Amino acid sequence: MTWDTIAFGIAIYFIIWWVTLFMVLPFGVRTQADENDTILGTVHSAPLRPRLGRIFLINTIVSLGFFGVFCFITLGLGLGLDDVPWFGPPID
């Protein structure tokens, strides 16, 4: 599989970044219940200090690693979706 456009690589990186965000989002978050500092009108499980800039930076670094693995597999090894074995009945 070859990449015909830069836009394809950017789209794949965006998808990897977005999926990785849900994995990285809870890293280091302390809830209001953990700190015994509940703000009136909020839920106890709400984060006290979400630190989204730090989470976005960590997410960008982790997703760059995943994207590097993806690039190595597709461009370096030349593997694609056609190389994944199909475990099901043959489709005619």
N, CA, C and O atoms as CSV, one atom per row, in Angstrom:
chain,resi,resn,atom,element,x,y,z
A,1,MET,N,N,0.840,-1.175,0.000
A,1,MET,CA,C,0.000,0.000,0.000
A,1,MET,C,C,0.884,1.235,0.000
A,1,MET,O,O,1.790,1.362,0.824
A,2,THR,N,N,0.625,2.110,-0.893
A,2,THR,CA,C,1.371,3.362,-0.937
A,2,THR,C,C,0.426,4.507,-0.617
A,2,THR,O,O,-0.782,4.428,-0.844
A,3,TRP,N,N,0.996,5.549,-0.096
A,3,TRP,CA,C,0.203,6.731,0.222
A,3,TRP,C,C,0.275,7.667,-0.962
A,3,TRP,O,O,1.357,8.084,-1.375
A,4,ASP,N,N,-0.879,7.994,-1.504
A,4,ASP,CA,C,-0.916,8.859,-2.673
A,4,ASP,C,C,-0.876,10.335,-2.302
A,4,ASP,O,O,-0.397,11.157,-3.084
A,5,THR,N,N,-1.368,10.675,-1.133
A,5,THR,CA,C,-1.427,12.079,-0.762
A,5,THR,C,C,-0.998,12.279,0.686
A,5,THR,O,O,-1.046,11.359,1.502
A,6,ILE,N,N,-0.591,13.473,0.972
A,6,ILE,CA,C,-0.278,13.859,2.340
A,6,ILE,C,C,-1.563,13.910,3.165
A,6,ILE,O,O,-1.545,13.649,4.368
A,7,ALA,N,N,-2.664,14.244,2.521
A,7,ALA,CA,C,-3.943,14.336,3.228
A,7,ALA,C,C,-4.341,12.995,3.841
A,7,ALA,O,O,-4.954,12.964,4.909
A,8,PHE,N,N,-4.000,11.891,3.181
A,8,PHE,CA,C,-4.290,10.565,3.729
A,8,PHE,C,C,-3.525,10.351,5.031
A,8,PHE,O,O,-4.094,9.852,6.001
A,9,GLY,N,N,-2.270,10.713,5.067
A,9,GLY,CA,C,-1.470,10.572,6.281
A,9,GLY,C,C,-1.989,11.450,7.407
A,9,GLY,O,O,-2.017,11.028,8.563
A,10,ILE,N,N,-2.402,12.673,7.076
A,10,ILE,CA,C,-2.950,13.574,8.083
A,10,ILE,C,C,-4.269,13.027,8.623
A,10,ILE,O,O,-4.527,13.110,9.823
A,11,ALA,N,N,-5.094,12.476,7.757
A,11,ALA,CA,C,-6.374,11.912,8.194
A,11,ALA,C,C,-6.153,10.707,9.106
A,11,ALA,O,O,-6.833,10.571,10.123
A,12,ILE,N,N,-5.216,9.839,8.757
A,12,ILE,CA,C,-4.922,8.675,9.596
A,12,ILE,C,C,-4.376,9.130,10.944
A,12,ILE,O,O,-4.763,8.589,11.980
A,13,TYR,N,N,-3.479,10.122,10.944
A,13,TYR,CA,C,-2.937,10.624,12.210
A,13,TYR,C,C,-4.039,11.233,13.064
A,13,TYR,O,O,-4.043,11.036,14.279
A,14,PHE,N,N,-4.980,11.972,12.465
A,14,PHE,CA,C,-6.081,12.563,13.216
A,14,PHE,C,C,-6.940,11.482,13.856
A,14,PHE,O,O,-7.349,11.621,15.009
A,15,ILE,N,N,-7.219,10.414,13.128
A,15,ILE,CA,C,-8.021,9.314,13.679
A,15,ILE,C,C,-7.281,8.656,14.841
A,15,ILE,O,O,-7.879,8.385,15.882
A,16,ILE,N,N,-5.987,8.398,14.670
A,16,ILE,CA,C,-5.193,7.803,15.746
A,16,ILE,C,C,-5.144,8.749,16.937
A,16,ILE,O,O,-5.261,8.299,18.077
A,17,TRP,N,N,-4.973,10.052,16.701
A,17,TRP,CA,C,-4.917,11.026,17.794
A,17,TRP,C,C,-6.223,11.043,18.569
A,17,TRP,O,O,-6.217,11.067,19.800
A,18,TRP,N,N,-7.336,11.030,17.861
A,18,TRP,CA,C,-8.646,11.120,18.498
A,18,TRP,C,C,-8.940,9.866,19.325
A,18,TRP,O,O,-9.443,9.977,20.444
A,19,VAL,N,N,-8.639,8.679,18.799
A,19,VAL,CA,C,-8.866,7.439,19.540
A,19,VAL,C,C,-7.939,7.372,20.744
A,19,VAL,O,O,-8.351,6.929,21.816
A,20,THR,N,N,-6.703,7.802,20.585
A,20,THR,CA,C,-5.738,7.787,21.681
A,20,THR,C,C,-6.145,8.758,22.784
A,20,THR,O,O,-5.825,8.532,23.951
A,21,LEU,N,N,-6.841,9.826,22.436
A,21,LEU,CA,C,-7.272,10.796,23.438
A,21,LEU,C,C,-8.127,10.136,24.508
A,21,LEU,O,O,-7.981,10.447,25.690
A,22,PHE,N,N,-9.013,9.236,24.119
A,22,PHE,CA,C,-9.870,8.571,25.095
A,22,PHE,C,C,-9.080,7.614,25.987
A,22,PHE,O,O,-9.512,7.309,27.099
A,23,MET,N,N,-7.940,7.142,25.515
A,23,MET,CA,C,-7.080,6.304,26.330
A,23,MET,C,C,-6.283,7.155,27.322
A,23,MET,O,O,-6.077,6.737,28.461
A,24,VAL,N,N,-5.836,8.334,26.910
A,24,VAL,CA,C,-4.948,9.175,27.713
A,24,VAL,C,C,-5.731,10.103,28.651
A,24,VAL,O,O,-5.181,10.572,29.648
A,25,LEU,N,N,-6.988,10.369,28.350
A,25,LEU,CA,C,-7.767,11.362,29.084
A,25,LEU,C,C,-7.783,11.159,30.607
A,25,LEU,O,O,-7.669,12.150,31.328
A,26,PRO,N,N,-7.914,9.964,31.127
A,26,PRO,CA,C,-7.968,9.836,32.594
A,26,PRO,C,C,-6.610,9.840,33.297
A,26,PRO,O,O,-6.575,9.722,34.522
A,27,PHE,N,N,-5.495,9.970,32.582
A,27,PHE,CA,C,-4.173,9.933,33.216
A,27,PHE,C,C,-4.014,11.088,34.202
A,27,PHE,O,O,-4.114,12.252,33.815
A,28,GLY,N,N,-3.770,10.778,35.452
A,28,GLY,CA,C,-3.439,11.776,36.457
A,28,GLY,C,C,-4.564,12.698,36.880
A,28,GLY,O,O,-4.303,13.716,37.521
A,29,VAL,N,N,-5.801,12.384,36.546
A,29,VAL,CA,C,-6.917,13.249,36.902
A,29,VAL,C,C,-7.389,12.885,38.315
A,29,VAL,O,O,-7.651,11.721,38.616
A,30,ARG,N,N,-7.488,13.886,39.153
A,30,ARG,CA,C,-8.004,13.719,40.514
A,30,ARG,C,C,-9.406,14.315,40.556
A,30,ARG,O,O,-9.613,15.453,40.135
A,31,THR,N,N,-10.361,13.551,41.061
A,31,THR,CA,C,-11.733,14.033,41.138
A,31,THR,C,C,-11.928,14.887,42.377
A,31,THR,O,O,-11.081,14.921,43.270
A,32,GLN,N,N,-13.054,15.572,42.414
A,32,GLN,CA,C,-13.377,16.393,43.573
A,32,GLN,C,C,-13.577,15.522,44.811
A,32,GLN,O,O,-13.266,15.945,45.925
A,33,ALA,N,N,-14.088,14.316,44.625
A,33,ALA,CA,C,-14.281,13.407,45.756
A,33,ALA,C,C,-12.930,12.940,46.298
A,33,ALA,O,O,-12.780,12.766,47.508
A,34,ASP,N,N,-11.940,12.734,45.416
A,34,ASP,CA,C,-10.605,12.326,45.868
A,34,ASP,C,C,-9.965,13.393,46.752
A,34,ASP,O,O,-9.266,13.067,47.711
A,35,GLU,N,N,-10.197,14.640,46.438
A,35,GLU,CA,C,-9.570,15.760,47.152
A,35,GLU,C,C,-10.448,16.311,48.276
A,35,GLU,O,O,-10.040,17.231,48.986
A,36,ASN,N,N,-11.659,15.750,48.441
A,36,ASN,CA,C,-12.627,16.253,49.432
A,36,ASN,C,C,-12.864,17.754,49.271
A,36,ASN,O,O,-12.922,18.491,50.256
A,37,ASP,N,N,-13.000,18.195,48.028
A,37,ASP,CA,C,-13.197,19.606,47.721
A,37,ASP,C,C,-14.277,19.726,46.650
A,37,ASP,O,O,-13.989,20.087,45.508
A,38,THR,N,N,-15.524,19.422,47.023
A,38,THR,CA,C,-16.619,19.451,46.075
A,38,THR,C,C,-17.154,20.869,45.935
A,38,THR,O,O,-17.495,21.519,46.922
A,39,ILE,N,N,-17.220,21.331,44.707
A,39,ILE,CA,C,-17.751,22.665,44.413
A,39,ILE,C,C,-19.271,22.550,44.322
A,39,ILE,O,O,-19.794,21.630,43.693
A,40,LEU,N,N,-19.958,23.468,44.939
A,40,LEU,CA,C,-21.414,23.446,44.982
A,40,LEU,C,C,-21.993,23.447,43.566
A,40,LEU,O,O,-21.614,24.270,42.733
A,41,GLY,N,N,-22.902,22.529,43.307
A,41,GLY,CA,C,-23.560,22.441,42.008
A,41,GLY,C,C,-22.860,21.541,41.008
A,41,GLY,O,O,-23.289,21.453,39.857
A,42,THR,N,N,-21.789,20.867,41.420
A,42,THR,CA,C,-21.085,19.943,40.519
A,42,THR,C,C,-21.152,18.525,41.072
A,42,THR,O,O,-21.466,18.316,42.243
A,43,VAL,N,N,-20.860,17.587,40.239
A,43,VAL,CA,C,-20.862,16.183,40.621
A,43,VAL,C,C,-19.556,15.869,41.344
A,43,VAL,O,O,-18.525,16.482,41.068
A,44,HIS,N,N,-19.602,14.912,42.272
A,44,HIS,CA,C,-18.397,14.545,43.028
A,44,HIS,C,C,-17.310,13.952,42.130
A,44,HIS,O,O,-16.124,14.046,42.446
A,45,SER,N,N,-17.711,13.344,41.016
A,45,SER,CA,C,-16.736,12.695,40.136
A,45,SER,C,C,-16.132,13.650,39.104
A,45,SER,O,O,-15.327,13.226,38.274
A,46,ALA,N,N,-16.502,14.911,39.142
A,46,ALA,CA,C,-15.935,15.891,38.207
A,46,ALA,C,C,-14.466,16.143,38.555
A,46,ALA,O,O,-14.107,16.187,39.732
A,47,PRO,N,N,-13.617,16.311,37.538
A,47,PRO,CA,C,-12.200,16.562,37.831
A,47,PRO,C,C,-12.004,17.914,38.505
A,47,PRO,O,O,-12.667,18.896,38.171
A,48,LEU,N,N,-11.082,17.942,39.460
A,48,LEU,CA,C,-10.797,19.186,40.168
A,48,LEU,C,C,-9.955,20.117,39.296
A,48,LEU,O,O,-10.288,21.292,39.138
A,49,ARG,N,N,-8.874,19.599,38.735
A,49,ARG,CA,C,-8.010,20.336,37.806
A,49,ARG,C,C,-7.742,19.419,36.605
A,49,ARG,O,O,-6.875,18.549,36.688
A,50,PRO,N,N,-8.466,19.595,35.494
A,50,PRO,CA,C,-8.323,18.658,34.372
A,50,PRO,C,C,-6.977,18.722,33.652
A,50,PRO,O,O,-6.553,17.713,33.089
A,51,ARG,N,N,-6.290,19.860,33.647
A,51,ARG,CA,C,-4.979,20.021,32.992
A,51,ARG,C,C,-4.999,19.505,31.552
A,51,ARG,O,O,-4.227,18.617,31.191
A,52,LEU,N,N,-5.882,20.064,30.743
A,52,LEU,CA,C,-6.065,19.584,29.373
A,52,LEU,C,C,-4.845,19.823,28.492
A,52,LEU,O,O,-4.581,19.027,27.590
A,53,GLY,N,N,-4.102,20.886,28.726
A,53,GLY,CA,C,-2.894,21.127,27.932
A,53,GLY,C,C,-1.887,20.003,28.104
A,53,GLY,O,O,-1.295,19.545,27.126
A,54,ARG,N,N,-1.686,19.554,29.339
A,54,ARG,CA,C,-0.767,18.449,29.622
A,54,ARG,C,C,-1.270,17.151,28.994
A,54,ARG,O,O,-0.487,16.372,28.450
A,55,ILE,N,N,-2.577,16.926,29.071
A,55,ILE,CA,C,-3.159,15.712,28.494
A,55,ILE,C,C,-3.026,15.727,26.972
A,55,ILE,O,O,-2.726,14.696,26.369
A,56,PHE,N,N,-3.247,16.893,26.341
A,56,PHE,CA,C,-3.101,16.983,24.887
A,56,PHE,C,C,-1.648,16.746,24.464
A,56,PHE,O,O,-1.394,16.124,23.432
A,57,LEU,N,N,-0.704,17.237,25.252
A,57,LEU,CA,C,0.712,17.013,24.934
A,57,LEU,C,C,1.074,15.533,25.054
A,57,LEU,O,O,1.729,14.980,24.171
A,58,ILE,N,N,0.654,14.898,26.133
A,58,ILE,CA,C,0.906,13.464,26.297
A,58,ILE,C,C,0.226,12.681,25.187
A,58,ILE,O,O,0.803,11.735,24.649
A,59,ASN,N,N,-1.003,13.071,24.838
A,59,ASN,CA,C,-1.735,12.392,23.777
A,59,ASN,C,C,-1.023,12.530,22.438
A,59,ASN,O,O,-0.964,11.567,21.674
A,60,THR,N,N,-0.487,13.693,22.142
A,60,THR,CA,C,0.226,13.905,20.889
A,60,THR,C,C,1.469,13.023,20.814
A,60,THR,O,O,1.762,12.457,19.760
A,61,ILE,N,N,2.200,12.900,21.915
A,61,ILE,CA,C,3.404,12.069,21.934
A,61,ILE,C,C,3.054,10.594,21.761
A,61,ILE,O,O,3.694,9.888,20.981
A,62,VAL,N,N,2.038,10.128,22.489
A,62,VAL,CA,C,1.634,8.720,22.387
A,62,VAL,C,C,1.098,8.412,20.995
A,62,VAL,O,O,1.423,7.368,20.428
A,63,SER,N,N,0.283,9.303,20.437
A,63,SER,CA,C,-0.267,9.048,19.103
A,63,SER,C,C,0.801,9.119,18.020
A,63,SER,O,O,0.682,8.445,16.997
A,64,LEU,N,N,1.847,9.925,18.222
A,64,LEU,CA,C,2.969,9.914,17.276
A,64,LEU,C,C,3.661,8.555,17.273
A,64,LEU,O,O,4.090,8.073,16.225
A,65,GLY,N,N,3.767,7.943,18.442
A,65,GLY,CA,C,4.337,6.594,18.517
A,65,GLY,C,C,3.484,5.576,17.768
A,65,GLY,O,O,4.004,4.761,17.005
A,66,PHE,N,N,2.169,5.627,17.991
A,66,PHE,CA,C,1.265,4.717,17.276
A,66,PHE,C,C,1.305,4.971,15.770
A,66,PHE,O,O,1.278,4.033,14.974
A,67,PHE,N,N,1.369,6.243,15.388
A,67,PHE,CA,C,1.435,6.580,13.976
A,67,PHE,C,C,2.747,6.089,13.359
A,67,PHE,O,O,2.767,5.647,12.210
A,68,GLY,N,N,3.832,6.167,14.117
A,68,GLY,CA,C,5.110,5.637,13.639
A,68,GLY,C,C,5.052,4.137,13.406
A,68,GLY,O,O,5.581,3.636,12.413
A,69,VAL,N,N,4.408,3.419,14.321
A,69,VAL,CA,C,4.235,1.969,14.132
A,69,VAL,C,C,3.381,1.703,12.902
A,69,VAL,O,O,3.684,0.806,12.115
A,70,PHE,N,N,2.315,2.480,12.732
A,70,PHE,CA,C,1.459,2.328,11.554
A,70,PHE,C,C,2.245,2.575,10.265
A,70,PHE,O,O,2.114,1.824,9.298
A,71,CYS,N,N,3.063,3.631,10.256
A,71,CYS,CA,C,3.871,3.930,9.074
A,71,CYS,C,C,4.867,2.815,8.790
A,71,CYS,O,O,5.068,2.443,7.633
A,72,PHE,N,N,5.489,2.281,9.826
A,72,PHE,CA,C,6.446,1.197,9.630
A,72,PHE,C,C,5.767,-0.033,9.040
A,72,PHE,O,O,6.307,-0.673,8.138
A,73,ILE,N,N,4.585,-0.362,9.549
A,73,ILE,CA,C,3.882,-1.551,9.061
A,73,ILE,C,C,3.422,-1.359,7.623
A,73,ILE,O,O,3.589,-2.253,6.794
A,74,THR,N,N,2.840,-0.191,7.317
A,74,THR,CA,C,2.282,-0.008,5.973
A,74,THR,C,C,3.337,0.365,4.936
A,74,THR,O,O,3.336,-0.175,3.830
A,75,LEU,N,N,4.231,1.277,5.283
A,75,LEU,CA,C,5.216,1.718,4.301
A,75,LEU,C,C,6.485,0.877,4.335
A,75,LEU,O,O,7.029,0.531,3.287
A,76,GLY,N,N,6.957,0.549,5.533
A,76,GLY,CA,C,8.199,-0.204,5.659
A,76,GLY,C,C,8.054,-1.668,5.272
A,76,GLY,O,O,8.845,-2.202,4.495
A,77,LEU,N,N,7.025,-2.308,5.828
A,77,LEU,CA,C,6.818,-3.726,5.555
A,77,LEU,C,C,5.904,-3.968,4.356
A,77,LEU,O,O,5.874,-5.071,3.811
A,78,GLY,N,N,5.170,-2.959,3.951
A,78,GLY,CA,C,4.291,-3.084,2.789
A,78,GLY,C,C,3.026,-3.866,3.065
A,78,GLY,O,O,2.421,-4.399,2.135
A,79,LEU,N,N,2.610,-3.950,4.319
A,79,LEU,CA,C,1.402,-4.687,4.651
A,79,LEU,C,C,0.194,-3.765,4.620
A,79,LEU,O,O,0.302,-2.569,4.891
A,80,GLY,N,N,-0.946,-4.331,4.288
A,80,GLY,CA,C,-2.186,-3.562,4.237
A,80,GLY,C,C,-3.346,-4.418,4.695
A,80,GLY,O,O,-3.149,-5.518,5.213
A,81,LEU,N,N,-4.543,-3.924,4.510
A,81,LEU,CA,C,-5.721,-4.674,4.929
A,81,LEU,C,C,-5.908,-5.959,4.139
A,81,LEU,O,O,-6.502,-6.909,4.649
A,82,ASP,N,N,-5.419,-6.011,2.914
A,82,ASP,CA,C,-5.545,-7.225,2.107
A,82,ASP,C,C,-4.690,-8.361,2.659
A,82,ASP,O,O,-4.927,-9.525,2.335
A,83,ASP,N,N,-3.711,-8.043,3.478
A,83,ASP,CA,C,-2.832,-9.067,4.035
A,83,ASP,C,C,-3.352,-9.658,5.340
A,83,ASP,O,O,-2.766,-10.606,5.863
A,84,VAL,N,N,-4.435,-9.116,5.870
A,84,VAL,CA,C,-5.033,-9.645,7.089
A,84,VAL,C,C,-5.883,-10.853,6.708
A,84,VAL,O,O,-6.731,-10.754,5.821
A,85,PRO,N,N,-5.666,-11.998,7.371
A,85,PRO,CA,C,-6.457,-13.178,7.012
A,85,PRO,C,C,-7.929,-12.977,7.355
A,85,PRO,O,O,-8.281,-12.347,8.353
A,86,TRP,N,N,-8.752,-13.521,6.515
A,86,TRP,CA,C,-10.205,-13.396,6.697
A,86,TRP,C,C,-10.703,-14.662,7.369
A,86,TRP,O,O,-10.598,-15.753,6.809
A,87,PHE,N,N,-11.239,-14.517,8.561
A,87,PHE,CA,C,-11.758,-15.671,9.306
A,87,PHE,C,C,-13.269,-15.700,9.181
A,87,PHE,O,O,-13.986,-15.265,10.083
A,88,GLY,N,N,-13.732,-16.198,8.098
A,88,GLY,CA,C,-15.158,-16.271,7.861
A,88,GLY,C,C,-15.416,-17.027,6.582
A,88,GLY,O,O,-14.486,-17.500,5.929
A,89,PRO,N,N,-16.681,-17.140,6.224
A,89,PRO,CA,C,-16.991,-17.842,4.984
A,89,PRO,C,C,-16.501,-17.042,3.782
A,89,PRO,O,O,-16.519,-15.812,3.807
A,90,PRO,N,N,-16.068,-17.728,2.740
A,90,PRO,CA,C,-15.590,-16.994,1.554
A,90,PRO,C,C,-16.727,-16.204,0.913
A,90,PRO,O,O,-17.864,-16.671,0.840
A,91,ILE,N,N,-16.403,-15.026,0.461
A,91,ILE,CA,C,-17.377,-14.156,-0.191
A,91,ILE,C,C,-17.146,-14.236,-1.690
A,91,ILE,O,O,-16.033,-14.005,-2.162
A,92,ASP,N,N,-18.173,-14.555,-2.428
A,92,ASP,CA,C,-18.054,-14.691,-3.886
A,92,ASP,C,C,-18.404,-13.424,-4.592
A,92,ASP,O,O,-18.356,-13.368,-5.821
